[in-house]
Amino acid sequence: MSWPRPIRSLPFGLSLACMLLGGATAATQTPAEQVAAAAVAWVTSDQVAERELQAAVKVLVQHHTAAIDWLAAELPAALAKPTEPRGRGVTSLATHFVLGFLEQQRKTEMVFVGQYDALARLQPFVGELLFQLLLETPDWYPLTFREHLIAPLRDLQPKPPQPDRLAATRKLCAAVEVEPEALRRLVAAMLWQWGEPAAGKAVVARLQQATTEGEAEDRLLATLALADYQVLLRDYKAAASTHRAAQALARSCDVPLRPAALYAAACVHALLGEVDRGIDALDRCATLLASPHLDTSLRIKRTLFDNDPELALLRQDPRFAAIVEKAFGAAVDPPGGR
């Protein structure tokens, strides 16, 4: 199908969705009622005002569980009659909701398997949208944003797609002179998941070679990059081993690790059920975060400690609370981010 391009700013009237955002009515409505009112306001409007669409999308993203319920009920009829006003309205709202949901998840700074599973109820619509944005990128979608599509695609498309899409994905991954390396590495990890490991193995080999070259700091950065990529491949045992190698290299060469490196190691150990190693890495991360001299750009938000699903096992440990107190003291996010 043809996906709706973003609506440009046009003169508009104040919609019901806008009123819901600031009015007293919203305070007395359930999330489902707010979502329904905002969605219907957009679908029954003339569908030309960008601000009206943004207002509706804001409500839907804020209450994404209720929004997915509403869209799951409405999309089949909308897709059956895509040229009718209601069909256009629902599909444009669904498109912008999906993009808004992806942005909301990125802002959490958390990355974990299953992060986008909630969108599965909107299949096949979401998969069709994400594949088109990745493989047939329309002019309104920034090319640099394609990296953000890989994680949701991996959650929603755990098995290989149909042959034409698989072939196009292989072509994208192989376009060395055209496509950025960061995107191709992510696509290689997705192909690995689909049972085609060749491109991913090539990335691992290059990263392993880089760990043997250059000054100590260069080798440390390459080792951490290798660990991060092994996590992308979901090879957590290899990633844990690589993190231990990075920590040993840092100690032997007196090169400081950043808090994010120790936090990443803690996550990997937690995913493997290695509680003591995870707690140790997180405790050392907390020690760095406790320093008043740490650059604000290197700080990690407390919300990650509190909410990251990858740390769930460590949060059950009685030592975890003391680690959080060491890192942050008061229950307030530090400036900066991960």
Phi, psi and omega per residue, in radians:
M1 nan 2.886 3.103
S2 -1.627 2.152 -3.062
W3 -1.507 2.465 -3.116
P4 -1.183 2.314 3.070
R5 -1.392 2.781 -3.141
P6 -1.003 2.525 3.125
I7 -1.433 2.274 3.126
R8 -1.430 2.785 -3.113
S9 -1.088 2.272 3.119
L10 -2.432 2.790 3.053
P11 -0.998 2.499 -3.089
F12 -2.625 2.842 3.016
G13 -1.781 2.795 -3.126
L14 -1.210 2.102 -3.077
S15 -1.584 2.949 3.057
L16 -1.078 -0.635 3.132
A17 -1.072 -0.742 3.108
C18 -1.087 -0.737 -3.124
M19 -1.130 -0.609 3.137
L20 -1.121 -0.552 -3.103
L21 -1.183 -0.562 -3.047
G22 -2.080 -0.093 -3.039
G23 -1.579 2.965 -3.119
A24 -1.283 -0.389 -3.076
T25 -1.037 -0.725 -3.072
A26 -1.034 -0.568 -3.091
A27 -1.156 -0.409 -3.112
T28 -1.756 -0.018 -3.110
Q29 -1.723 2.632 3.011
T30 -1.285 2.828 3.060
P31 -0.953 -0.709 3.140
A32 -1.093 -0.686 3.129
E33 -1.211 -0.675 3.107
Q34 -1.132 -0.757 3.131
V35 -1.094 -0.821 -3.117
A36 -1.077 -0.756 -3.133
A37 -1.127 -0.763 -3.133
A38 -1.163 -0.742 -3.120
A39 -1.157 -0.786 -3.136
V40 -1.131 -0.647 3.108
A41 -1.035 -0.707 3.117
W42 -1.263 -0.833 -3.051
V43 -1.077 -0.612 -3.098
T44 -1.609 0.030 3.092
S45 -1.467 -3.072 3.088
D46 -1.397 -0.059 2.998
Q47 1.028 0.742 3.114
V48 -2.170 -0.248 -3.031
A49 -1.664 2.069 -3.106
E50 -1.046 -0.705 -3.078
R51 -1.146 -0.615 3.096
E52 -1.139 -0.725 3.102
L53 -1.127 -0.786 3.131
Q54 -1.059 -0.671 3.122
A55 -1.097 -0.770 3.136
A56 -1.151 -0.764 -3.124
V57 -1.096 -0.668 3.126
K58 -1.022 -0.746 3.114
V59 -1.140 -0.770 -3.099
L60 -1.128 -0.740 3.141
V61 -1.186 -0.662 3.125
Q62 -1.062 -0.659 -3.129
H63 -2.056 1.096 -2.934
H64 -1.174 -0.494 3.108
T65 -1.143 -0.820 3.089
A66 -1.151 -0.622 3.133
A67 -1.125 -0.715 3.124
I68 -1.146 -0.660 3.059
D69 -1.023 -0.835 -3.087
W70 -1.143 -0.816 -3.107
L71 -1.170 -0.649 3.123
A72 -1.080 -0.590 3.126
A73 -1.339 -0.537 -3.019
E74 -1.636 -0.489 -3.001
L75 -1.094 -0.726 -3.120
P76 -0.963 -0.809 3.133
A77 -1.185 -0.646 -3.133
A78 -1.150 -0.729 -3.131
L79 -1.249 -0.432 3.094
A80 -1.279 -0.459 3.139
K81 -2.316 1.168 -2.989
P82 -1.205 -0.327 -3.101
T83 -1.610 -0.183 3.112
E84 -1.385 2.684 -3.064
P85 -0.917 -0.790 -3.126
R86 -1.164 -0.696 3.113
G87 -1.074 -0.773 3.108
R88 -1.108 -0.733 -3.106
G89 -1.121 -0.771 -3.120
V90 -1.187 -0.752 -3.114
T91 -1.190 -0.659 3.094
S92 -1.168 -0.681 3.105
L93 -1.141 -0.745 3.126
A94 -1.109 -0.722 3.131
T95 -1.043 -0.872 -3.100
H96 -1.243 -0.532 3.064
F97 -1.128 -0.797 -3.132
V98 -1.041 -0.809 3.128
L99 -1.118 -0.652 3.093
G100 -1.170 -0.675 3.112
F101 -1.131 -0.726 3.102
L102 -1.068 -0.739 3.121
E103 -1.132 -0.725 3.122
Q104 -1.032 -0.752 3.138
Q105 -1.171 -0.674 3.101
R106 -1.080 -0.666 -3.102
K107 -1.174 -0.359 3.090
T108 -1.224 -0.312 -3.101
E109 1.151 0.183 3.052
M110 -1.698 2.541 3.086
V111 -2.379 2.078 -3.116
F112 -2.692 2.681 3.119
V113 -1.127 2.308 -3.133
G114 1.581 0.099 -3.086
Q115 -1.063 -0.499 -3.055
Y116 -1.959 0.281 -3.106
D117 -1.054 -0.499 -3.105
A118 -1.040 -0.475 -3.116
L119 -1.314 -0.143 -3.107
A120 -1.058 -0.451 3.137
R121 -1.197 -0.266 3.127
L122 -1.743 0.226 3.054
Q123 -1.298 2.612 0.077
P124 -1.501 0.056 -3.067
F125 -0.974 -0.844 -3.043
V126 -1.158 -0.773 3.119
G127 -1.038 -0.759 3.102
E128 -1.039 -0.767 3.141
L129 -1.096 -0.878 -3.064
L130 -1.146 -0.694 3.110
F131 -1.128 -0.708 3.138
Q132 -1.160 -0.711 3.119
L133 -1.111 -0.597 -3.136
L134 -1.379 -0.785 -2.955
L135 -1.736 -0.431 3.133
E136 -2.300 0.899 -2.939
T137 -0.902 2.046 3.106
P138 -1.227 2.815 -3.029
D139 -1.167 -0.338 -3.121
W140 -1.477 -0.171 -3.110
Y141 -1.790 2.116 -3.090
P142 -1.060 2.328 3.127
L143 -1.046 -0.581 -3.115
T144 -1.212 -0.259 3.139
F145 -1.473 -0.146 -3.070
R146 -1.086 -0.488 3.098
E147 -1.023 -0.544 -3.098
H148 -1.273 -0.170 -3.085
L149 -1.516 -0.327 -2.973
I150 -1.219 -0.804 -3.128
A151 -1.042 -0.852 3.096
P152 -1.107 -0.632 3.099
L153 -1.111 -0.674 -3.140
R154 -1.161 -0.635 3.090
D155 -1.212 -0.720 -3.008
L156 -1.554 -0.299 -3.123
Q157 -2.252 1.198 -3.072
P158 -1.164 -0.426 -3.140
K159 -1.921 2.861 -3.104
P160 -0.980 2.461 3.090
P161 -1.367 -3.042 3.133
Q162 -1.094 2.731 -2.969
P163 -0.948 -0.696 -3.095
D164 -1.172 -0.649 3.110
R165 -1.241 -0.684 3.119
L166 -1.086 -0.741 3.121
A167 -1.126 -0.699 3.131
A168 -1.180 -0.608 3.103
T169 -1.172 -0.744 3.070
R170 -1.030 -0.752 -3.128
K171 -1.096 -0.730 3.104
L172 -1.069 -0.758 -3.115
C173 -1.148 -0.552 -3.075
A174 -1.532 -0.083 -3.054
A175 -1.398 1.209 -3.009
V176 -1.068 -0.692 -3.045
E177 -1.511 -0.112 -3.056
V178 -1.991 -0.785 -3.016
E179 -1.714 2.577 3.139
P180 -1.141 2.565 -3.082
E181 -1.088 -0.660 -3.116
A182 -1.047 -0.729 3.120
L183 -1.171 -0.755 -3.095
R184 -1.135 -0.591 3.092
R185 -1.140 -0.729 3.112
L186 -1.125 -0.721 3.119
V187 -1.149 -0.644 3.094
A188 -1.078 -0.673 3.094
A189 -1.139 -0.635 3.110
M190 -1.182 -0.717 3.090
L191 -1.113 -0.654 3.065
W192 -0.996 -0.791 3.124
Q193 -1.061 -0.567 -3.118
W194 -1.519 0.214 3.070
G195 1.540 0.267 3.115
E196 -2.142 1.485 -2.974
P197 -1.490 -0.061 -2.979
A198 -0.994 -0.863 -3.101
A199 -1.147 -0.700 3.106
G200 -1.120 -0.705 3.102
K201 -1.097 -0.630 3.114
A202 -1.147 -0.693 3.093
V203 -1.103 -0.794 3.132
V204 -1.047 -0.746 -3.132
A205 -1.087 -0.725 3.129
R206 -1.156 -0.714 3.131
L207 -1.175 -0.680 3.097
Q208 -1.101 -0.700 3.094
Q209 -1.095 -0.696 -3.129
A210 -1.131 -0.461 3.137
T211 -1.220 -0.180 -3.119
T212 -1.853 0.041 -3.002
E213 -2.073 2.597 3.011
G214 1.489 -2.971 3.120
E215 -1.246 2.964 -3.085
A216 -1.012 -0.737 -3.128
E217 -1.128 -0.673 3.101
D218 -1.108 -0.741 3.139
R219 -1.169 -0.611 3.097
L220 -1.153 -0.793 3.124
L221 -1.078 -0.695 3.123
A222 -1.158 -0.655 3.129
T223 -1.147 -0.728 3.098
L224 -1.169 -0.640 3.088
A225 -1.125 -0.665 3.084
L226 -1.107 -0.770 3.115
A227 -1.060 -0.764 3.126
D228 -1.058 -0.705 -3.111
Y229 -1.240 -0.631 3.079
Q230 -1.103 -0.572 3.030
V231 -1.131 -0.744 3.089
L232 -1.018 -0.637 3.115
L233 -1.362 -0.107 -3.119
R234 1.128 0.513 3.039
D235 -1.715 1.340 -2.978
Y236 -1.223 -0.553 3.094
K237 -1.112 -0.782 3.109
A238 -1.121 -0.698 -3.134
A239 -1.118 -0.716 3.130
A240 -1.101 -0.749 3.106
S241 -1.088 -0.702 -3.137
T242 -1.195 -0.662 3.075
H243 -1.094 -0.700 3.107
R244 -1.123 -0.658 3.096
A245 -1.134 -0.686 3.120
A246 -1.116 -0.721 -3.137
Q247 -1.174 -0.664 3.094
A248 -1.154 -0.730 3.112
L249 -1.101 -0.727 3.127
A250 -1.072 -0.727 3.131
R251 -1.174 -0.769 -3.058
S252 -1.217 -0.524 -3.102
C253 -1.795 0.042 -3.129
D254 0.952 0.772 3.073
V255 -1.884 2.124 -3.060
P256 -1.235 2.455 2.998
L257 -1.497 2.624 3.048
R258 -1.516 2.734 3.129
P259 -0.957 -0.661 -3.101
A260 -1.076 -0.581 -3.140
A261 -1.177 -0.720 3.124
L262 -1.259 -0.614 3.078
Y263 -1.106 -0.769 3.127
A264 -1.083 -0.707 3.102
A265 -1.101 -0.729 3.117
A266 -1.045 -0.723 3.133
C267 -1.074 -0.792 -3.115
V268 -1.104 -0.796 3.129
H269 -1.094 -0.668 3.110
A270 -1.107 -0.718 3.130
L271 -1.113 -0.485 3.124
L272 -1.551 -0.060 -3.106
G273 1.421 0.225 -3.124
E274 -1.569 1.386 -2.984
V275 -1.109 -0.844 -3.074
D276 -1.085 -0.749 3.099
R277 -1.152 -0.680 3.113
G278 -1.131 -0.763 3.127
I279 -1.111 -0.701 3.131
D280 -1.083 -0.808 3.134
A281 -1.123 -0.716 -3.122
L282 -1.202 -0.609 3.110
D283 -1.141 -0.719 3.096
R284 -1.184 -0.605 3.028
C285 -1.063 -0.773 -3.133
A286 -1.100 -0.654 3.113
T287 -1.053 -0.739 3.101
L288 -1.159 -0.730 -3.119
L289 -1.158 -0.449 -3.118
A290 -1.318 -0.272 -3.110
S291 -1.237 2.240 3.090
P292 -1.229 -0.210 -3.094
H293 -1.631 -0.073 -3.134
L294 -1.171 2.303 3.104
D295 -1.030 2.374 -3.092
T296 -1.052 -0.492 -3.137
S297 -1.202 -0.267 -3.116
L298 -1.725 -0.013 -3.094
R299 -1.341 2.736 3.136
I300 -2.011 2.416 -3.116
K301 -1.245 2.497 3.107
R302 -1.085 -0.531 -3.125
T303 -1.018 -0.498 3.087
L304 -1.173 -0.782 3.087
F305 -1.038 -0.676 -3.059
D306 -1.359 -0.547 -2.907
N307 -2.165 -0.277 -3.051
D308 -1.072 2.088 -3.127
P309 -1.057 -0.467 -3.119
E310 -1.197 -0.336 3.101
L311 -1.690 0.141 -3.027
A312 -0.949 -0.750 -3.112
L313 -1.142 -0.672 -3.120
L314 -1.232 -0.554 3.120
R315 -1.127 -0.348 3.110
Q316 -1.405 -0.216 -3.087
D317 -1.431 2.395 -3.115
P318 -1.092 -0.313 3.126
R319 -1.388 -0.259 -3.026
F320 -1.107 -0.766 -3.084
A321 -1.031 -0.704 3.131
A322 -1.168 -0.606 3.116
I323 -1.137 -0.785 3.128
V324 -1.091 -0.733 3.132
E325 -1.118 -0.675 3.091
K326 -1.088 -0.748 -3.054
A327 -1.251 -0.695 -2.929
F328 -2.156 -0.371 -3.079
G329 1.184 -1.912 3.093
A330 -1.135 2.711 -3.105
A331 -1.397 1.062 3.134
V332 -2.301 2.352 3.130
D333 -1.071 2.385 3.021
P334 -1.264 2.832 3.067
P335 -1.187 2.839 3.120
G336 1.456 -2.854 -3.104
G337 -2.734 -3.078 -3.072
R338 -1.187 nan nan
